[in-house]
Amino acid sequence: MVTVTFKFKKEKLKEYGKTEDELLNPFREDLKPWTVSEIAPGVFQKDGQDALVILDFPLMYIRKNLYYLQLLDEWTLDIDGDIENCKEELINYYRENGQALE
């Protein structure tokens, strides 16, 4: 079972004039055709061989909209209990490659 979780900083949402649903909707749209379950707001789950690839789709959106990193409190990927901090990994990737996050 693969689960990806997105939790947003409430104070940052207010600062940016955004809602949690507004930020999650692009993910929901991308994942809709792939029978992904949203088991709680911002918690998406899928089983099967293609689960990891499909649940990585939001990564492509976030890479095009890097301001999400400022709004996200938590972005994790759980693969059968092995949890990865995706937010931290993406920030480190950009730092290690000398790329600005703005």
PyMOL commands that place a pseudoatom at each C-alpha (Angstrom):
pseudoatom trace, name=CA, resn=MET, resi=1, chain=A, elem=C, hetatm=0, pos=[0.000, 0.000, 0.000]
pseudoatom trace, name=CA, resn=VAL, resi=2, chain=A, elem=C, hetatm=0, pos=[1.284, 3.462, -0.922]
pseudoatom trace, name=CA, resn=THR, resi=3, chain=A, elem=C, hetatm=0, pos=[0.032, 6.617, 0.781]
pseudoatom trace, name=CA, resn=VAL, resi=4, chain=A, elem=C, hetatm=0, pos=[0.952, 10.232, 0.101]
pseudoatom trace, name=CA, resn=THR, resi=5, chain=A, elem=C, hetatm=0, pos=[-0.021, 12.907, 2.622]
pseudoatom trace, name=CA, resn=PHE, resi=6, chain=A, elem=C, hetatm=0, pos=[-0.244, 16.663, 2.166]
pseudoatom trace, name=CA, resn=LYS, resi=7, chain=A, elem=C, hetatm=0, pos=[-0.836, 18.902, 5.188]
pseudoatom trace, name=CA, resn=PHE, resi=8, chain=A, elem=C, hetatm=0, pos=[-0.744, 22.667, 4.866]
pseudoatom trace, name=CA, resn=LYS, resi=9, chain=A, elem=C, hetatm=0, pos=[0.267, 25.432, 7.269]
pseudoatom trace, name=CA, resn=LYS, resi=10, chain=A, elem=C, hetatm=0, pos=[-2.983, 27.185, 8.194]
pseudoatom trace, name=CA, resn=GLU, resi=11, chain=A, elem=C, hetatm=0, pos=[-1.301, 30.569, 8.766]
pseudoatom trace, name=CA, resn=LYS, resi=12, chain=A, elem=C, hetatm=0, pos=[0.429, 30.402, 5.365]
pseudoatom trace, name=CA, resn=LEU, resi=13, chain=A, elem=C, hetatm=0, pos=[-2.853, 29.555, 3.634]
pseudoatom trace, name=CA, resn=LYS, resi=14, chain=A, elem=C, hetatm=0, pos=[-4.355, 32.740, 5.066]
pseudoatom trace, name=CA, resn=GLU, resi=15, chain=A, elem=C, hetatm=0, pos=[-1.274, 34.745, 4.089]
pseudoatom trace, name=CA, resn=TYR, resi=16, chain=A, elem=C, hetatm=0, pos=[-1.504, 33.524, 0.479]
pseudoatom trace, name=CA, resn=GLY, resi=17, chain=A, elem=C, hetatm=0, pos=[-5.308, 33.765, 0.371]
pseudoatom trace, name=CA, resn=LYS, resi=18, chain=A, elem=C, hetatm=0, pos=[-5.626, 30.062, -0.450]
pseudoatom trace, name=CA, resn=THR, resi=19, chain=A, elem=C, hetatm=0, pos=[-7.708, 27.196, 0.910]
pseudoatom trace, name=CA, resn=GLU, resi=20, chain=A, elem=C, hetatm=0, pos=[-6.647, 23.620, 1.469]
pseudoatom trace, name=CA, resn=ASP, resi=21, chain=A, elem=C, hetatm=0, pos=[-9.205, 22.408, -1.068]
pseudoatom trace, name=CA, resn=GLU, resi=22, chain=A, elem=C, hetatm=0, pos=[-7.980, 24.893, -3.655]
pseudoatom trace, name=CA, resn=LEU, resi=23, chain=A, elem=C, hetatm=0, pos=[-4.438, 23.533, -3.304]
pseudoatom trace, name=CA, resn=LEU, resi=24, chain=A, elem=C, hetatm=0, pos=[-5.506, 19.873, -3.239]
pseudoatom trace, name=CA, resn=ASN, resi=25, chain=A, elem=C, hetatm=0, pos=[-7.842, 20.075, -6.238]
pseudoatom trace, name=CA, resn=PRO, resi=26, chain=A, elem=C, hetatm=0, pos=[-5.084, 19.849, -8.881]
pseudoatom trace, name=CA, resn=PHE, resi=27, chain=A, elem=C, hetatm=0, pos=[-3.866, 16.650, -7.197]
pseudoatom trace, name=CA, resn=ARG, resi=28, chain=A, elem=C, hetatm=0, pos=[-7.390, 15.276, -7.016]
pseudoatom trace, name=CA, resn=GLU, resi=29, chain=A, elem=C, hetatm=0, pos=[-7.893, 15.950, -10.734]
pseudoatom trace, name=CA, resn=ASP, resi=30, chain=A, elem=C, hetatm=0, pos=[-4.571, 14.323, -11.695]
pseudoatom trace, name=CA, resn=LEU, resi=31, chain=A, elem=C, hetatm=0, pos=[-5.286, 11.247, -9.565]
pseudoatom trace, name=CA, resn=LYS, resi=32, chain=A, elem=C, hetatm=0, pos=[-8.994, 10.842, -10.374]
pseudoatom trace, name=CA, resn=PRO, resi=33, chain=A, elem=C, hetatm=0, pos=[-8.556, 8.601, -13.472]
pseudoatom trace, name=CA, resn=TRP, resi=34, chain=A, elem=C, hetatm=0, pos=[-6.298, 6.210, -11.553]
pseudoatom trace, name=CA, resn=THR, resi=35, chain=A, elem=C, hetatm=0, pos=[-8.695, 4.905, -8.855]
pseudoatom trace, name=CA, resn=VAL, resi=36, chain=A, elem=C, hetatm=0, pos=[-6.820, 6.588, -6.040]
pseudoatom trace, name=CA, resn=SER, resi=37, chain=A, elem=C, hetatm=0, pos=[-8.685, 6.854, -2.731]
pseudoatom trace, name=CA, resn=GLU, resi=38, chain=A, elem=C, hetatm=0, pos=[-8.600, 10.049, -0.704]
pseudoatom trace, name=CA, resn=ILE, resi=39, chain=A, elem=C, hetatm=0, pos=[-9.012, 8.462, 2.709]
pseudoatom trace, name=CA, resn=ALA, resi=40, chain=A, elem=C, hetatm=0, pos=[-8.889, 11.824, 4.516]
pseudoatom trace, name=CA, resn=PRO, resi=41, chain=A, elem=C, hetatm=0, pos=[-8.425, 15.384, 3.248]
pseudoatom trace, name=CA, resn=GLY, resi=42, chain=A, elem=C, hetatm=0, pos=[-4.983, 15.438, 1.634]
pseudoatom trace, name=CA, resn=VAL, resi=43, chain=A, elem=C, hetatm=0, pos=[-4.289, 11.735, 2.229]
pseudoatom trace, name=CA, resn=PHE, resi=44, chain=A, elem=C, hetatm=0, pos=[-4.235, 9.708, -0.979]
pseudoatom trace, name=CA, resn=GLN, resi=45, chain=A, elem=C, hetatm=0, pos=[-3.848, 5.928, -1.084]
pseudoatom trace, name=CA, resn=LYS, resi=46, chain=A, elem=C, hetatm=0, pos=[-3.403, 3.313, -3.779]
pseudoatom trace, name=CA, resn=ASP, resi=47, chain=A, elem=C, hetatm=0, pos=[-2.394, -0.332, -3.953]
pseudoatom trace, name=CA, resn=GLY, resi=48, chain=A, elem=C, hetatm=0, pos=[-0.814, -2.283, -6.785]
pseudoatom trace, name=CA, resn=GLN, resi=49, chain=A, elem=C, hetatm=0, pos=[2.257, -2.242, -8.999]
pseudoatom trace, name=CA, resn=ASP, resi=50, chain=A, elem=C, hetatm=0, pos=[1.580, 1.210, -10.405]
pseudoatom trace, name=CA, resn=ALA, resi=51, chain=A, elem=C, hetatm=0, pos=[0.759, 2.866, -7.061]
pseudoatom trace, name=CA, resn=LEU, resi=52, chain=A, elem=C, hetatm=0, pos=[4.135, 4.565, -6.538]
pseudoatom trace, name=CA, resn=VAL, resi=53, chain=A, elem=C, hetatm=0, pos=[4.281, 6.004, -10.044]
pseudoatom trace, name=CA, resn=ILE, resi=54, chain=A, elem=C, hetatm=0, pos=[0.716, 7.307, -9.889]
pseudoatom trace, name=CA, resn=LEU, resi=55, chain=A, elem=C, hetatm=0, pos=[1.049, 8.824, -6.415]
pseudoatom trace, name=CA, resn=ASP, resi=56, chain=A, elem=C, hetatm=0, pos=[4.137, 10.678, -7.647]
pseudoatom trace, name=CA, resn=PHE, resi=57, chain=A, elem=C, hetatm=0, pos=[1.984, 12.710, -10.085]
pseudoatom trace, name=CA, resn=PRO, resi=58, chain=A, elem=C, hetatm=0, pos=[1.568, 15.594, -7.581]
pseudoatom trace, name=CA, resn=LEU, resi=59, chain=A, elem=C, hetatm=0, pos=[5.369, 15.958, -7.581]
pseudoatom trace, name=CA, resn=MET, resi=60, chain=A, elem=C, hetatm=0, pos=[5.217, 17.161, -11.188]
pseudoatom trace, name=CA, resn=TYR, resi=61, chain=A, elem=C, hetatm=0, pos=[2.632, 19.785, -10.228]
pseudoatom trace, name=CA, resn=ILE, resi=62, chain=A, elem=C, hetatm=0, pos=[4.620, 20.954, -7.201]
pseudoatom trace, name=CA, resn=ARG, resi=63, chain=A, elem=C, hetatm=0, pos=[7.810, 21.262, -9.283]
pseudoatom trace, name=CA, resn=LYS, resi=64, chain=A, elem=C, hetatm=0, pos=[5.921, 23.690, -11.550]
pseudoatom trace, name=CA, resn=ASN, resi=65, chain=A, elem=C, hetatm=0, pos=[4.424, 25.511, -8.545]
pseudoatom trace, name=CA, resn=LEU, resi=66, chain=A, elem=C, hetatm=0, pos=[7.259, 25.695, -6.038]
pseudoatom trace, name=CA, resn=TYR, resi=67, chain=A, elem=C, hetatm=0, pos=[5.368, 28.093, -3.768]
pseudoatom trace, name=CA, resn=TYR, resi=68, chain=A, elem=C, hetatm=0, pos=[3.609, 24.935, -2.498]
pseudoatom trace, name=CA, resn=LEU, resi=69, chain=A, elem=C, hetatm=0, pos=[6.775, 24.176, -0.532]
pseudoatom trace, name=CA, resn=GLN, resi=70, chain=A, elem=C, hetatm=0, pos=[6.192, 27.327, 1.527]
pseudoatom trace, name=CA, resn=LEU, resi=71, chain=A, elem=C, hetatm=0, pos=[2.591, 26.320, 2.208]
pseudoatom trace, name=CA, resn=LEU, resi=72, chain=A, elem=C, hetatm=0, pos=[3.143, 22.648, 2.997]
pseudoatom trace, name=CA, resn=ASP, resi=73, chain=A, elem=C, hetatm=0, pos=[3.660, 21.677, 6.612]
pseudoatom trace, name=CA, resn=GLU, resi=74, chain=A, elem=C, hetatm=0, pos=[3.962, 18.003, 5.699]
pseudoatom trace, name=CA, resn=TRP, resi=75, chain=A, elem=C, hetatm=0, pos=[4.361, 16.073, 2.468]
pseudoatom trace, name=CA, resn=THR, resi=76, chain=A, elem=C, hetatm=0, pos=[5.190, 12.426, 3.039]
pseudoatom trace, name=CA, resn=LEU, resi=77, chain=A, elem=C, hetatm=0, pos=[5.194, 9.236, 1.044]
pseudoatom trace, name=CA, resn=ASP, resi=78, chain=A, elem=C, hetatm=0, pos=[4.503, 5.988, 2.913]
pseudoatom trace, name=CA, resn=ILE, resi=79, chain=A, elem=C, hetatm=0, pos=[5.352, 2.757, 1.113]
pseudoatom trace, name=CA, resn=ASP, resi=80, chain=A, elem=C, hetatm=0, pos=[4.263, -0.160, 3.279]
pseudoatom trace, name=CA, resn=GLY, resi=81, chain=A, elem=C, hetatm=0, pos=[5.374, 1.653, 6.446]
pseudoatom trace, name=CA, resn=ASP, resi=82, chain=A, elem=C, hetatm=0, pos=[8.620, 3.099, 5.017]
pseudoatom trace, name=CA, resn=ILE, resi=83, chain=A, elem=C, hetatm=0, pos=[8.046, 6.866, 5.234]
pseudoatom trace, name=CA, resn=GLU, resi=84, chain=A, elem=C, hetatm=0, pos=[9.890, 9.462, 3.154]
pseudoatom trace, name=CA, resn=ASN, resi=85, chain=A, elem=C, hetatm=0, pos=[9.750, 13.217, 3.744]
pseudoatom trace, name=CA, resn=CYS, resi=86, chain=A, elem=C, hetatm=0, pos=[9.099, 14.414, 0.175]
pseudoatom trace, name=CA, resn=LYS, resi=87, chain=A, elem=C, hetatm=0, pos=[9.150, 18.099, 1.036]
pseudoatom trace, name=CA, resn=GLU, resi=88, chain=A, elem=C, hetatm=0, pos=[12.579, 17.838, 2.622]
pseudoatom trace, name=CA, resn=GLU, resi=89, chain=A, elem=C, hetatm=0, pos=[13.876, 15.678, -0.240]
pseudoatom trace, name=CA, resn=LEU, resi=90, chain=A, elem=C, hetatm=0, pos=[12.759, 18.145, -2.915]
pseudoatom trace, name=CA, resn=ILE, resi=91, chain=A, elem=C, hetatm=0, pos=[14.213, 21.126, -1.034]
pseudoatom trace, name=CA, resn=ASN, resi=92, chain=A, elem=C, hetatm=0, pos=[17.512, 19.263, -0.619]
pseudoatom trace, name=CA, resn=TYR, resi=93, chain=A, elem=C, hetatm=0, pos=[17.515, 18.327, -4.308]
pseudoatom trace, name=CA, resn=TYR, resi=94, chain=A, elem=C, hetatm=0, pos=[17.221, 21.969, -5.334]
pseudoatom trace, name=CA, resn=ARG, resi=95, chain=A, elem=C, hetatm=0, pos=[19.886, 23.074, -2.842]
pseudoatom trace, name=CA, resn=GLU, resi=96, chain=A, elem=C, hetatm=0, pos=[22.335, 20.354, -3.910]
pseudoatom trace, name=CA, resn=ASN, resi=97, chain=A, elem=C, hetatm=0, pos=[21.867, 21.311, -7.552]
pseudoatom trace, name=CA, resn=GLY, resi=98, chain=A, elem=C, hetatm=0, pos=[22.279, 25.035, -6.927]
pseudoatom trace, name=CA, resn=GLN, resi=99, chain=A, elem=C, hetatm=0, pos=[18.753, 25.900, -8.021]
pseudoatom trace, name=CA, resn=ALA, resi=100, chain=A, elem=C, hetatm=0, pos=[16.700, 28.656, -6.440]
pseudoatom trace, name=CA, resn=LEU, resi=101, chain=A, elem=C, hetatm=0, pos=[13.345, 27.753, -4.934]
pseudoatom trace, name=CA, resn=GLU, resi=102, chain=A, elem=C, hetatm=0, pos=[11.696, 31.096, -5.749]
for i in range(1, 102): cmd.bond("trace and resi %d" % i, "trace and resi %d" % (i + 1))
show_as sticks, trace
zoom trace
